[in-house]
Amino acid sequence: MNNRFPSKRQNYTRIPTKKLVYFELGKEKYAVAIEQVNYVVHEFTFHGVMENGISIVQERDRTIPIIDLSVIFLSSKEVRQSQYLIVCKLDSGNILGIPLPDMPAILEVPTDKFTDIPELYRQNNLHPAVEKIIQVMDKVPIFYINLEKIIK
């Protein structure tokens, strides 16, 4: 019997992963699909800020609408100066900017770490764009945002 080649095959199931752009707003953590992020801009100036968190920025010879997620998602309005802008492209072809106080990071997460949001928590006026909770290594959960639902 040759021990180099075991007779039993080991069954490995590979769990698919999803790449995300991860960022923090206040004390909460959020992520969006990396496929929707075109690029990140450092140092920008937005104009026409409305109470609902929507404004615009002139970037690369085009006008981009900006949605400040801290105004939409955070109950405490702990707003810090935004230093970075994630420029995203929606399925409709529309461009959308998300201002952030800190540089976002890339995170690769197994798809089995995406869980549904408990209904009781969802009933507390949670924005419909927050679709899933990502639990990674017993840390604070990350809220997964579907950008397609952010503007509806």
N, C-alpha and C positions, 0 to 999 in steps of 0.2 A: 504494500500500500504506500502510495506516495503522498506525503503530507504537504507537499508544495501546492497541490491542486486538490483542494477539498472537494469531496463528492457532492456535498449539499451546496446548492447555490444560495447565496445570501440575497434576500429580497430587500432592496433599498427603494424606498419611495421618495422621490425627490419632490419637495414642496416648492412650487413656483414662487418667485419673489416679485416684488413690485418696487421700482425706484420712485422715490418721492423727494420733493423739495420741502425741507423741514424748517420751521421758524417758530419763534416765541413772540407772543403778544401779552404783555403783562406777565401774569404767572401761568398762563395757559400755553399749551404747545399745539401747533397746527401743522398740517402737511397737505400738499397738493401733488397731483400726478406730475412727474417730471416731463412727460410728453407734452404737456400744455405750456411749459415754461420755455420761452424763446431765449431770453437773456436777462441778466441782472445789471442794473445801472447803479453806479455809486455817485452820490451828490447830484441832486436834481432839485428843481423848484416847481412846485405845483401851484396852480392858479384857480381862482373861482371856487374856493372851498365852501360847500353847502353843509347845513346842519346834519344831513343824512350821511355824511362822510364821502360824498362824491365830489370830485374835482377833475381837473385836466392838467396835462403836462405836454410840453412840446419836446419831442424826442426823435432824433434821426429824421427830421423833416416831416414829421406827422404828429397829429394831435391825438394823444392817448387818454381815454377816460381812466380815472383812478378811483378805486373803491378802497376806503380806509376800513379794513376789517376790524380794527380796534373799536370803531364807533358802532359797528354792527354786532360784534360778538361779546365785547367786554361790558360787564355791568358797572364796574368802576372805571371811570374815564381817566385812567392813568396813562395819559398820552405822552409819549416821548418824541423827541424830534426824529423824523424818519430820515435815515441816511442812505437807505437802499431801496430800489424799486425793482420788483419782479415784473417783467413784461411777459404776459401770457397770451396765447392765441386760443380762442374758443373754437368749438366745432363749427360754429356758424361763420368763422373767418374773422370775427370781431377781435380786436386787440383790447386788452384790459391790463391795467397796472395795479399792483398791490404794494403800497409803501410799508417799509419795515424799519425798525430802529437798529437792528443788527443784521449782519451778513447771514443769509440762510445757508443751510447745509444740505448735503445729499444723504439720504438714508435709504438703505435697501432692506425691505421688510418681507418676511415670508407671508404669503397671502392668508395662511391660517391664523395670523395674529390680528386680522381685521375682524372685529366683532360688531354686532348690532348694538345700537344705543338702547338702553333700557327705556321702555315706554314711559315710566314714571318720570324719568329725567327729561325725556323728549317733551313731555307735556308742559314743562316749565319754560315755554316760549323759546325753545331752541330753534335757531334759524334752520330752515329746510336744507340748506347747502351742506350742513354738517351731517354727513351720511353714516360714518362709522367711527368706532373708537379703535385705536391701534394700541395694543398692550405689548411693550417691548421690555423684557428683562425686569419686570416688577417695578418699573419706574412710573412716573406720572403718566397717565394715558395721553395719547396724542389724538386730536380730533382731525379726522380726514375730511377735507372740504371738496365737494364736487363744484368746480367753478361754473359749470353749465347752469347750476341752480342759484348762483349768487346774484344774478341780475334779474331773476324772475319774480 
